């Protein structure tokens, strides 16, 4: 991944992205070529030197059956948004501005381990479910479903774990713009109000290099 210095996030920011992301793309290179599956992962920071991403996929999915050649990769994405040059104060001065896309992403590499073990899979599913059910007035739990039903569901999936060897991350959040343009981007995102705009505006504010410099 091409990561200019001003778009390189710190370790804490990357850890936060891995902890709080939604679903991500698991990509493996196999004898059958490239294979990819969108999966929700949980970040396990205490596994190995760099942590691990754990999840599960359908038993009928061929990806887990095909050995990965070399490292596997999980593409983790945070919030993202289109940025119009109309939000830049410098547009009124010289018009040397273009549209761009703000985003947060991490390419997470490592060894892919398959867990065909109902106990491991159930623990992973419980953890994943508990995280996403937090905040509901009546959160659902695995224990609410009949035990036999859960047993059948567990037999229909396999666990996957990416033991992380390295991470390449990029947070492109207008850090290369002057302060007046950064302020314009924040205001524009907060006013427009599309899907990820509020989250991206908060991220632009949090990673504003002019604020940290002051």
N, C-alpha and C positions, 0 to 999 in steps of 0.2 A: 504494500500500500504506500502511495506517495503521501508523506506527512511533512509539510513545511513546519519549521520550528514553532511558528506562532499558532499552529493548530494542534500541537502535541499536548494532550492532557496529562495531568499529574496522576500518580498512582491512586490517590484517594478517589479521584473522579472516575477513573476506570473501574475501580472496585464498586463504586456506587452504581455504575451502569450495569455491571454484571449481576449485581444483587437485585436490581429493580427492573430489569428489562422484561419484555413480554415473551413472545415466541421468536425463535431464531432459526436460521438455516444451517443444518448440518450437511456438510459437503465432504464427500470422500471420492478419491480416485481409485478405481478398481479395475480388474481385468475386463469388466464390461463397460469401462469408461467412467465419466463423472456421474455420480448419483447425489441427489439432494432431497432433504425432507425438512419441512417446517415443523419445529417442535418447541414446546415450552420447556425451558430448562431451569434448574435451580443451581445456584452457585454455592459450591462447598469450598470455602477458603482454606480449610485445614488439611486438605488432601495434597500430598506431595509438596513440591517446592513452590508451585504457583497456584495451587488449588485445582478444582475440577468443576465441570458442568455436568449435571446428571439429569436424565430424562427417561422417557420410554417411547416406544413406537409400536405400531401394529405388527403382530407376528407375521402377517401376510406381506409385509413390506420387505422387498428383496435387499434393501440396503444393508441391513444388519447381517445378512447371510454372506455378503460379498466382502472378503477381507480388504481392508484399506491398504493401499500401497503407499508407504510413507506416512506422513502425518495426515490426520483428518483436520478439518477446519469448521468452526462454528462462526457464522457471521451474525454478530449481535448489533441490533439497531436501537437507538434511542429516538427521541422525538425529532421531527424534521419539518421544514417549511420553506416555501418559495419566498424569496426576498426581492421585491421590486425596487429598481433604482430610484423610483419616485420618492422613496423614504429617505434618500440621502440628501443632506443639506448641501453637499458640494455639487449636486446636479444643477442647482440654480447658479453656481459660479462658473462652471466650465463644461458641463454635460459629458465629461469623460467618465461615464459610469455605465455599468451593464448589470443585467439581472444575475442572480446567483441562487444557490440552494444552501441553506444552513442545515446541519445535521450532526448527529453523534453516532459513531459506529466503532466497533472493535472486531478485528479478525483474530479469533482465538484458535491457536494451533495445539495439537497434542495427539497422544495415543488414544485410539478409540477402543474401549473395553465393553464387551457385551455381557450383560447379567441376565442369564436365563434362570432366574431364581425368584419364586413368588414372594419370599420374605423381603428380599432387597427391593423388589418392585413395589410391594405394598407400602413399605416405609417411604419410598420416593413419592408415590402418589399421595399419601397422607400429607407429606410435607408440602408438596405443590398445592394441593387442595386447600390446606389450612392458610397458606399465604394469600391465595386469591379470594378466599371466602372472608378474610378479615375485613371488618367494616360493615358487613351486612347485619341487619337487625336480628335475623335468625340464620346464622351461618350453617351451611350444609357440611356434614362430615361423613366420612366413609361408613361409620358405624350406623348411620341411619338406613343404609341399604341392607337387604337380607344377606346374611353371610354366604349362602350358596351362590347368590347372584354375583357377589364380589369375587368369589373363587373362580367363577367362569370368566369374569372380566380379566382377572389377573392372568389366566392361561392364554388369553388372546393377545397379550403384549409381551415385549421383552424390554429389559432395561438397557440403557446406553449411558456410558460415562466417558467424557473427554478429559483425560488427565493432562492438564495444561503444561505445555513446554515453553510457550512464548505467546506474547500478545502484541499486536500492532493496533494502536487506537488512534482515532482522529476525531477531534471535536471542532468542526468548522462553524464558528459562531460569530462571524464578523470581527474577529480579533485583528484583522489586517486593515480595518477601517479607522479613520480618525474619530475622535470622541463624538463630534456632532453627528456623524453618520450612524454610529452605534446607538446613540440616543434616538435617532429617527427610526432605526430598525425596531427597537424595543417598543416605541410608541405605536408604530405601524402594526406590529404583530398583536399588541394588546387591543387595538381598535378593530382590526379585521375580524378576529374571533373565529377563525376556522379551526379544524380538528385539533391540531397540535400547537396552535399559535401561542397559547398561554404558556405551555411548557417550554417552548423554544425561547420565548421572550424572557422567561425566568433564567434559562440557561445562558442566554446572551448577557444578561445582567450579571450573573454569577461569574462568568469568565471574561468580563470586561477588563482588558489589560490596563486601561487608563485609570480605572478605579483602584486596582491593586498598586499601580505606580504611585498614586497619590497617597 
